[in-house]
Amino acid sequence: MRGPARLRYFGKLRHLNGGGKYRGHAIRLYVLDDIVTFATEDGEFIGVTRIDPNRDDQPKGPNFT
C-alpha cells in the first residue's frame, strides 16, 4: 500500500486511508454496501470504515488497529 487505497463507489473514485503501519504491504478490501473492511494478504484484520458518499477522501473508521 502506497498512500490511500482507491475504490470506485457509485461511479466516483474514493480514497481510503489504511494507516501508515501498512505502507508497502499489499492489502485486500472487502466491500459490503458502504462498509469497507481492510485486511492484509495473510488475512490479518486491519480495520473497518464506512464510506461517506459526500466525501471523496474518507477518514479512518473507529475500528482501525
N, C-alpha and C positions, 0 to 999 in steps of 0.2 A: 504494500500500500504506500503510495507516494502522494501525500496530500489527501484531500477528501475523496471518498468514493462517489462515483457518479451513477445516478439511476434515473431513467426516464419514467416519469409518473404522470399519467393523464396528459401525455403529449408534451410535457415540459421537463427539461433537464434539472434534476435536483442534486445538490451537493451535500453529502452526509459526512459528518466528522466521525472518524473512528478512533481518534486518540493517537497521540504521538508514540505511545508504547509499542504500537504495532506497525510503525513506519518500516517499510522494506519487507514486510511479510505479506504473503498472499492471504486474502480474506474471502469469505463467502457471505453473500447477502441472501437471506431468506425473507421473502415478502409475502405478507398475507393482508390484503386490503391496504390499510395505511400504516401497518405495523411492520417495521424492518428489524430483523434480528441479525446481528453481526457474529460471525464465528471464524476461527482460524481453519485452515485446511484440515487440521487434525481433529476438528470438532470442538475445540475449546471455546466456551461461551465468552464473548467479548461484551456484548450489551444489546439493548433493545431501545429503539426510538420510534416515535410516531411522526409521520410526515404531516407537516402543516401545509396545506395546499396554497396558502397565501404567501409562502416564503420559498425562495429558490435555495438559499443557504440554510440548511437545517442544523439546529443546535444538537448537542449530545443529549440523549434522553437521561432520565433519572436513574436508569438501571445499568449504567456503564461501570465496568470494573476498572 
